[in-house]
Amino acid sequence: MESDLYGKLSLNTLLNYPTALDIHKVAGEKLAEEMRQFGARPSHAWFLDKARQLKEATRRNPFQYQEHLSKLLKK
């Protein structure tokens, strides 16, 4: 079930934000809210943390965006 959650969350995040630049443009709170729509975790704080981590990772290395997203959501 967890891999199903992460797969769905990753896919929908990539569909809404296909590039690292798209991630940089969106506010962290908005990104967390949108990610939460596709996840079953009850904690909004979890999604805020993942949104912050994703934004930081894509800032450091925007060319590995999909890899960042995949690793981040498995944690």
Steps between C-alpha positions, in 0.01 A plus 500: 500500500781745580662455161157559347471825697845618398448404138171688481643798686814510283304469177254774591777731620685448172182560300435829682866606518692335216821702546718621785416857394131426560586388853697821561205714389242345732470596867592222743159513670318461167727214395439323832122540465501361148724209600269426793204451265668188365632357825346315790728631775306703755775749586505828313844556657629192312394653168644842589830334583503301174413811299784692667746215441395471135542874441845493664611194303390644167673828583828315561475281190203572271612245242423208730146609587329165437765317701459747789125449500530122493750486790322762707163330499644163600636643827 
